[in-house]
Every structure is written in structure tokens, then in C-alpha cells.
């Protein structure tokens, strides 16, 4: 099969779940190309980007914000590419028609032209797999223009079905619900959300499809850390509000205040807009020796840090703007390494982390509860080990990228057989 992935940015260290799908499909003999709005950080890339030579498969569609420059560049694109498909290109220029339809900003002046050109230069695709709802709308627009003819699959993650709806309205995906061939929320939580938005599963195929990880890359290294005098607590997250890191920092500081004899550290891997604010909080609480913000790390460095962790802390919350998580891949990776998780009843996390079995869950923003659960795990190495074993088994059965990619290929084939 020839498959096009529509995504926001590539490469992206924080979206290994998409990378895992792409490489899994390539391993199964399928051709995959990537279309995205903007390039990511090529200085810090997952090793698989180079291994699979994925940068050679990427087509960027940057659209100038300045209208004058957009016109000039658009005129040049028109002249150089008109021969490819005159009728389609002329339709793409009829932006007034598309502005009044269901595509939102994707129908802005000359945007359809910019989106169409890269695809006109390629052979037809069987499947157009869109990650995030807006990219599903992009595929629908291109199909209506006649640029693509393949089946449209759209995966919903978190922001696109939470904060994005607050910005653009709950009817923003109505046309996508009519025109898509398959919608794949990554959790039961988001499946129910799509139903509540008016998606009719009898009209469009709707199924939960988890993101997954390569479990062979995240095997438990050892249990030696349980015998160490220092308890290592780790978090991996962008430093943004919905990750709830401020509450995690408060909980660790509270735990140390209540039990000053404890020898523990809390390392947070990641970066983002809240870095200065979190650093100030750590300093104010007097825990600069125990809590460290490490910034982004290369894949092998992350693996080494996680391999020595005793507990992974992920105190996710719904942000003030309504932004929510999906199911964090970092938690799958931790559990695959046999590490228990302390997290929250947030979005699809309870579908991965079973309270009292593979870790602990508390209500959002409940610092006292976080502190209590952390203390219980810190004090019980045998419990950490048992939870870790159960967590790995959970990931092997339900979040294994090998099984999920096999299932995804079968789903594609079923769509194409109709």
C-alpha cells in the first residue's frame, strides 16, 4: 500500500507514537510519505528518523502569513506547476467558494493551492492517515478538490478534541464526520467524546486504536535500583500546564518536608514555556538539590535515566484553557521497563494505569494524595516490583506497537476492500 501521513510537524521528539506507526508500516513493506506544516528540530532527532531515512520522505507545506509574500510565492507555484493538473489547480484558487464551507482556516486565501501542489507531484495514495482532527479536515478539502482519492483515516489524540474545540467550536469536525472513512480516537475516553459531538458510528467507521511502543526497546534492565539507598523518581513531559508538573513538585517537596530522612531525587526530562516558572518554584520550596529540570535528552540518555528509575510521576491535569492529554507514551515506556506509575484520573490515563495494580491514580491537582501514594511506593520496594511486573504485562498485551501495526494494516485492507 501507498500511505500518506498528514501531521503537524516532523521530526518531533515528543511524538514518537506517530514515528512508531510510520516505521512499523515501512517494516511491513508499505510505502509511507509524510506531509506536514513545518519542520521540527533536526538537531535532536529520534535515531529511527535517520535509520529509515525519513527526512527524504517528508514534504513540507509552509504557508506564508504575510499576504503579499503569500501572493508572490503562490503565483510562482501556479506558474511552475499548472501543467500538473490545470483543472485541480484552478479549483484550488477558488478560495471564496471554500471559505464559506466547512474547512475553517484551511480555506484561507491560496491555502488550498499550497496544500495541493506537493501531492500533485506524487503517485496516488491508497490511505491518507491524518494525525489530529485539523489534518483530517485538510485531507477532506484535498479530496473534495480532486487532489487525493485514497481512504481518509483520522486519529484524535488530546488537544485536537479538547482545547481546539474551545477555540473553534464543537461543530468544527461536523464535515469531517460526514466525509472521513475511519475515525480512530486513541482512547475510550475520546471515543465517547466523539459520540457526544455528534459522530454517528453507524455512518462513519469509528474505533479505538491505541498508540504503542516497541516493547523490545524498553525491557526492564534490572531490579538493582530497589536496593539502592536513593529512590529515583522521574517524569518525562513538555513543560506545559496540562502536564501538572507544579503539583508533582509540590508533592515531592511535601514528602521531603514530612520525611526529611528520605534520600530521593525527582528528575524531569523535557522543556517548555513553564521552565522559568518551575525553576522558581523549586527554588522557593528549597528542593533544588533533589529536583532537577534536565531539559530534552537524546533517546539513549532518556532510556538510561528511565532504566534507573524507581517510580515515574505524571500528575496530568486539564489546563485552564481546556487542553487535555491523550495517553502519554512516556507512561507506556515506563511500564514496559517495569516501573510503577503515579498519575491522575485524567483523560485516557486510567485505561493504561490501573490504580493499585500497575501504579496509583489520584484526582487532578490533589497534592496531599500524590504525596501519600508516593510515600507508600517509596517505602515498599516489593510493591514497586510487583506493580512493575503487572505494568509491563499490560503494555505487552494492549500497547505493543507490533500488534497494533498488524491490526492497523488489517484495518487499512478492510477499508480498501469496500
C-alpha positions as CSV (number, residue, x, y, z in Angstrom):
1,X,0.0,0.0,0.0
2,X,1.0,3.6,-0.5
3,X,0.2,5.6,2.6
4,X,0.5,9.4,3.2
5,X,0.7,10.7,6.8
6,X,-0.6,14.2,7.4
7,X,0.9,15.5,10.6
8,X,1.7,18.9,12.1
9,X,5.5,18.8,12.4
10,X,8.3,16.4,11.6
11,X,10.6,15.3,13.2
12,X,9.3,15.7,16.8
13,X,10.8,14.1,19.9
14,X,7.5,14.4,21.7
15,X,5.6,12.4,19.0
16,X,7.3,9.1,19.0
17,X,3.9,7.5,18.8
18,X,3.5,8.7,15.2
19,X,7.1,7.7,14.3
20,X,6.4,4.2,15.7
21,X,3.4,3.8,13.3
22,X,5.4,5.1,10.3
23,X,8.4,2.8,10.9
24,X,6.1,-0.1,11.7
25,X,4.3,0.3,8.4
26,X,7.6,0.6,6.5
27,X,8.8,-2.6,8.2
28,X,5.8,-4.4,6.8
29,X,6.7,-3.4,3.3
30,X,4.4,-0.4,2.7
31,X,5.4,2.9,1.2
32,X,5.0,5.9,3.5
33,X,5.3,9.6,2.8
34,X,4.9,12.4,5.3
35,X,3.2,15.7,4.7
36,X,3.4,18.4,7.4
37,X,3.1,22.1,8.0
38,X,6.6,22.8,9.4
39,X,9.9,21.1,10.1
40,X,10.9,20.1,13.6
41,X,14.2,20.1,15.3
42,X,16.7,18.1,13.2
43,X,19.5,18.6,15.7
44,X,17.7,16.4,18.2
45,X,16.0,13.5,16.4
46,X,15.0,10.0,17.3
47,X,17.5,7.6,15.8
48,X,14.8,6.0,13.6
49,X,14.5,9.2,11.6
50,X,18.0,8.7,10.3
51,X,17.8,4.9,10.2
52,X,14.7,4.9,7.9
53,X,15.9,8.0,6.0
54,X,12.6,9.6,6.8
55,X,13.7,13.2,6.0
56,X,13.8,12.0,2.4
57,X,10.1,11.1,2.6
58,X,8.9,14.5,4.1
59,X,7.1,17.2,2.1
60,X,6.6,20.5,3.9
61,X,3.7,22.9,3.1
62,X,4.7,26.1,4.8
63,X,2.2,28.9,4.0
64,X,3.4,32.5,4.4
65,X,1.4,34.5,6.9
66,X,2.2,37.8,5.0
67,X,-0.4,38.1,2.3
68,X,1.9,39.9,-0.1
69,X,4.6,37.2,0.2
70,X,1.9,34.5,0.0
71,X,0.6,36.0,-3.3
72,X,4.1,36.2,-4.8
73,X,5.1,32.7,-3.8
74,X,1.6,31.4,-4.8
75,X,1.9,33.0,-8.2
76,X,5.3,31.3,-8.7
77,X,3.8,27.9,-7.6
78,X,1.0,28.4,-10.0
79,X,3.3,29.1,-13.0
80,X,5.7,26.2,-12.2
81,X,3.1,23.6,-11.5
82,X,0.0,24.5,-13.6
83,X,0.9,21.7,-16.1
84,X,0.5,19.0,-13.5
85,X,-3.3,19.3,-13.1
86,X,-4.8,22.5,-14.6
87,X,-8.4,21.8,-13.5
88,X,-7.4,21.0,-9.9
89,X,-5.1,24.0,-9.6
90,X,-7.8,26.3,-10.9
91,X,-10.3,24.8,-8.4
92,X,-7.8,25.3,-5.6
93,X,-7.7,29.1,-6.4
94,X,-11.4,29.4,-5.9
95,X,-10.9,30.3,-2.3
96,X,-14.1,32.3,-1.9
97,X,-16.1,29.1,-2.5
98,X,-14.1,27.1,0.0
99,X,-14.0,29.9,2.6
100,X,-17.8,29.6,3.0
101,X,-17.7,25.8,3.5
102,X,-16.6,23.6,6.4
103,X,-12.8,23.8,6.2
104,X,-12.1,26.7,8.5
105,X,-8.7,28.4,8.1
106,X,-7.7,25.7,5.6
107,X,-9.7,27.5,3.0
108,X,-7.9,30.8,3.6
109,X,-6.6,32.8,0.7
110,X,-4.4,30.5,-1.5
111,X,-4.0,27.9,1.3
112,X,-5.7,25.1,-0.9
113,X,-3.1,25.8,-3.6
114,X,-0.2,25.5,-1.2
115,X,-1.6,22.2,0.2
116,X,-2.3,20.7,-3.2
117,X,1.0,21.2,-5.0
118,X,3.2,18.7,-3.2
119,X,0.6,15.9,-3.6
120,X,0.1,16.6,-7.3
121,X,3.7,15.6,-7.9
122,X,3.2,12.1,-6.3
123,X,1.6,8.9,-7.3
124,X,-1.8,8.3,-5.8
125,X,-2.1,7.1,-2.2
126,X,-4.3,4.2,-1.0
127,X,-4.6,5.6,2.5
128,X,-4.3,9.1,3.9
129,X,-3.7,8.8,7.6
130,X,-4.2,12.1,9.4
131,X,-3.0,12.6,13.0
132,X,-5.1,15.3,14.7
133,X,-8.5,16.4,13.6
134,X,-7.4,19.5,11.7
135,X,-5.3,17.3,9.4
136,X,-8.4,15.2,8.8
137,X,-10.1,18.4,7.6
138,X,-7.1,19.1,5.4
139,X,-7.5,15.7,3.8
140,X,-11.2,16.2,3.2
141,X,-10.5,19.5,1.5
142,X,-7.9,17.9,-0.8
143,X,-10.3,15.1,-1.6
144,X,-13.0,17.5,-2.5
145,X,-10.6,19.3,-4.8
146,X,-9.8,16.0,-6.5
147,X,-6.1,16.1,-5.3
148,X,-6.4,12.7,-3.5
149,X,-8.6,9.7,-3.8
150,X,-7.5,7.4,-1.0
151,X,-9.3,6.4,2.1
152,X,-9.1,9.1,4.9
153,X,-8.2,7.9,8.4
154,X,-8.1,10.4,11.2
155,X,-6.6,9.8,14.6
156,X,-7.7,12.0,17.5
157,X,-5.3,12.5,20.4
158,X,-6.0,15.1,23.0
159,X,-5.5,18.8,22.2
160,X,-7.5,18.4,18.9
161,X,-10.5,17.2,20.8
162,X,-10.3,19.4,23.9
163,X,-8.7,22.9,23.6
164,X,-9.1,23.0,19.8
165,X,-12.9,22.7,20.2
166,X,-13.0,25.6,22.7
167,X,-11.2,27.8,20.1
168,X,-13.1,26.7,17.0
169,X,-16.4,25.5,18.3
170,X,-17.8,22.0,18.9
171,X,-19.1,21.8,15.3
172,X,-15.6,22.2,13.8
173,X,-15.5,18.5,12.8
174,X,-19.0,18.1,11.6
175,X,-18.0,17.9,7.9
176,X,-15.1,15.5,8.8
177,X,-17.6,13.2,10.4
178,X,-19.5,13.1,7.1
179,X,-16.6,12.6,4.8
180,X,-13.9,10.6,6.6
181,X,-13.7,6.8,6.1
182,X,-12.4,6.0,9.5
183,X,-12.0,7.9,12.8
184,X,-9.6,6.5,15.4
185,X,-9.7,8.0,18.9
186,X,-6.7,6.8,20.9
187,X,-8.8,6.0,24.0
188,X,-12.3,5.0,25.1
189,X,-12.4,8.5,26.7
190,X,-12.1,10.2,23.4
191,X,-14.4,7.7,21.7
192,X,-17.2,8.8,24.0
193,X,-16.3,12.5,23.3
194,X,-16.6,12.0,19.5
195,X,-20.1,10.4,20.1
196,X,-21.1,13.4,22.2
197,X,-20.0,15.7,19.4
198,X,-22.5,14.0,17.0
199,X,-20.3,11.5,15.3
200,X,-22.6,8.6,14.2
201,X,-20.7,5.3,14.4
202,X,-23.3,3.8,12.0
203,X,-22.4,6.4,9.4
204,X,-18.7,6.6,9.7
205,X,-16.4,3.8,11.0
206,X,-15.3,4.6,14.5
207,X,-12.9,2.6,16.5
208,X,-10.4,3.0,19.3
209,X,-6.8,2.4,18.3
210,X,-4.1,2.9,20.9
211,X,-0.8,4.4,20.2
212,X,2.0,2.0,21.1
213,X,5.7,1.4,21.7
214,X,8.4,-1.1,20.7
215,X,8.4,-3.1,23.9
216,X,11.7,-4.8,23.0
217,X,13.4,-1.4,23.3
218,X,12.1,-0.9,26.8
219,X,12.7,-4.1,28.7
220,X,13.4,-4.0,32.4
221,X,17.1,-3.5,32.9
222,X,17.4,-4.9,36.5
223,X,15.8,-4.5,39.9
224,X,19.1,-3.3,41.5
225,X,17.6,0.2,42.0
226,X,15.2,-1.2,44.5
227,X,18.2,-2.0,46.7
228,X,19.7,1.5,46.4
229,X,19.6,3.9,49.2
230,X,18.4,6.6,46.9
231,X,14.9,6.5,45.4
232,X,14.8,7.9,41.9
233,X,11.5,9.5,40.7
234,X,11.4,10.5,37.0
235,X,9.0,12.4,34.8
236,X,9.1,13.0,31.0
237,X,7.0,15.9,29.8
238,X,6.8,19.1,27.9
239,X,6.9,21.9,30.5
240,X,3.3,23.0,29.9
241,X,0.3,23.4,32.2
242,X,-1.6,20.1,31.3
243,X,1.4,18.0,32.5
244,X,0.6,19.2,36.0
245,X,4.3,19.4,37.0
246,X,3.8,22.1,39.5
247,X,1.7,19.7,41.6
248,X,4.3,17.0,41.3
249,X,7.0,19.3,42.5
250,X,4.8,20.3,45.4
251,X,4.1,16.7,46.3
252,X,7.9,15.8,46.3
253,X,8.7,18.9,48.4
254,X,5.9,18.0,50.8
255,X,7.1,14.4,51.1
256,X,10.7,15.6,51.8
257,X,9.4,18.0,54.4
258,X,7.4,15.3,56.2
259,X,10.2,12.8,56.0
260,X,13.5,14.6,55.8
261,X,15.4,11.4,56.3
262,X,14.3,10.2,52.8
263,X,17.1,10.0,50.2
264,X,15.2,10.7,46.9
265,X,15.5,12.6,43.7
266,X,13.0,13.8,41.2
267,X,14.3,14.4,37.6
268,X,12.1,15.9,34.9
269,X,13.1,15.3,31.3
270,X,11.7,17.9,28.9
271,X,11.5,21.6,28.2
272,X,8.8,24.2,27.5
273,X,7.3,27.5,28.3
274,X,6.9,26.9,32.0
275,X,10.6,26.2,32.7
276,X,11.4,29.5,34.4
277,X,8.3,29.3,36.5
278,X,9.0,25.7,37.6
279,X,12.6,26.6,38.4
280,X,11.4,29.4,40.6
281,X,9.0,27.1,42.4
282,X,11.7,24.5,43.0
283,X,14.0,27.2,44.5
284,X,11.2,28.7,46.6
285,X,10.4,25.3,48.1
286,X,14.1,24.7,48.9
287,X,14.4,21.5,47.0
288,X,17.0,22.4,44.3
289,X,19.2,19.5,45.4
290,X,16.5,16.9,45.0
291,X,14.5,18.2,42.0
292,X,16.2,18.8,38.6
293,X,14.8,20.0,35.3
294,X,17.1,18.2,32.8
295,X,15.8,19.6,29.5
296,X,15.3,17.4,26.5
297,X,17.7,14.5,26.2
298,X,18.7,12.1,23.4
299,X,16.8,8.8,23.2
300,X,19.7,6.8,24.7
301,X,20.1,9.3,27.6
302,X,16.3,9.1,28.3
303,X,16.5,5.3,28.3
304,X,19.4,5.3,30.7
305,X,17.7,7.7,33.1
306,X,14.4,5.7,33.0
307,X,16.2,2.4,33.4
308,X,17.4,3.5,36.8
309,X,14.1,5.0,37.9
310,X,12.1,3.5,40.8
311,X,8.9,5.5,40.2
312,X,7.5,7.6,37.3
313,X,5.4,10.6,38.2
314,X,2.9,12.0,35.8
315,X,0.5,14.4,37.6
316,X,-1.5,15.4,34.5
317,X,-4.4,17.9,34.7
318,X,-6.8,19.7,32.4
319,X,-5.4,23.1,31.7
320,X,-7.3,26.4,32.3
321,X,-7.8,26.6,28.5
322,X,-9.3,23.1,28.5
323,X,-6.2,21.3,27.0
324,X,-6.0,17.6,27.8
325,X,-3.7,14.6,27.4
326,X,-4.2,11.6,25.3
327,X,-2.5,8.6,26.9
328,X,1.1,9.6,27.4
329,X,3.6,7.4,25.6
330,X,6.2,8.1,28.3
331,X,4.0,6.1,30.7
332,X,3.9,3.2,28.3
333,X,7.6,3.2,28.1
334,X,8.0,3.4,31.9
335,X,5.6,0.5,32.4
336,X,7.3,-1.6,29.7
337,X,10.5,-1.2,31.8
338,X,8.8,-2.5,34.9
339,X,8.5,0.9,36.6
340,X,5.3,1.7,38.6
341,X,3.5,4.9,37.8
342,X,1.8,7.6,40.0
343,X,-0.6,9.6,37.9
344,X,-4.1,11.1,37.8
345,X,-7.6,10.3,36.7
346,X,-7.2,12.3,33.6
347,X,-8.3,11.6,30.0
348,X,-7.3,8.1,28.9
349,X,-4.7,7.5,31.6
350,X,-6.9,5.2,33.6
351,X,-7.1,2.9,30.6
352,X,-3.4,2.4,30.8
353,X,-2.6,2.7,34.5
354,X,-4.8,0.6,36.8
355,X,-5.0,2.0,40.3
356,X,-3.5,-0.3,42.9
357,X,-2.3,-2.8,40.2
358,X,0.2,-1.1,37.9
359,X,0.6,2.1,39.9
360,X,-1.6,4.7,41.7
361,X,-4.0,7.2,40.4
362,X,-5.3,10.3,42.2
363,X,-7.7,13.1,41.4
364,X,-6.2,16.0,39.5
365,X,-4.4,18.7,41.5
366,X,-4.5,16.7,44.7
367,X,-1.1,17.3,46.2
368,X,-1.8,15.5,49.5
369,X,-3.0,12.4,47.7
370,X,0.0,12.4,45.4
371,X,2.3,12.7,48.4
372,X,0.6,9.8,50.2
373,X,0.8,7.5,47.2
374,X,4.4,8.4,46.6
375,X,5.3,7.7,50.2
376,X,3.6,4.3,50.0
377,X,5.6,3.3,47.0
378,X,8.9,4.8,48.3
379,X,8.5,2.7,51.4
380,X,7.6,-0.6,49.7
381,X,10.2,-1.9,47.2
382,X,8.4,-5.2,46.9
383,X,5.2,-3.4,45.9
384,X,7.1,-1.4,43.3
385,X,8.4,-4.6,41.8
386,X,5.0,-6.3,41.7
387,X,3.4,-3.2,40.1
388,X,6.2,-3.0,37.6
389,X,5.7,-6.6,36.5
390,X,1.9,-6.0,36.1
391,X,2.5,-2.8,34.2
392,X,4.8,-4.5,31.7
393,X,2.3,-7.2,31.1
394,X,-0.4,-4.6,30.5
395,X,1.7,-2.8,27.9
396,X,2.8,-6.0,26.1
397,X,-0.9,-7.0,25.7
398,X,-2.5,-3.7,24.8
399,X,0.1,-1.1,23.8
400,X,2.6,-3.2,21.8
401,X,3.4,-1.4,18.5
402,X,4.0,-4.7,16.7
403,X,0.5,-6.0,17.5
404,X,-1.0,-2.5,16.9
405,X,0.6,-2.1,13.5
406,X,-0.6,-5.6,12.4
407,X,-4.1,-4.5,13.4
408,X,-3.7,-1.2,11.6
409,X,-2.7,-2.9,8.3
410,X,-5.7,-5.2,8.6
411,X,-7.9,-2.1,9.1
412,X,-6.5,-0.4,6.1
413,X,-7.1,-3.5,4.0
414,X,-10.7,-3.7,5.2
415,X,-11.2,-0.1,4.2
416,X,-9.8,-0.7,0.7
417,X,-11.9,-3.8,0.2
418,X,-15.1,-1.8,0.3
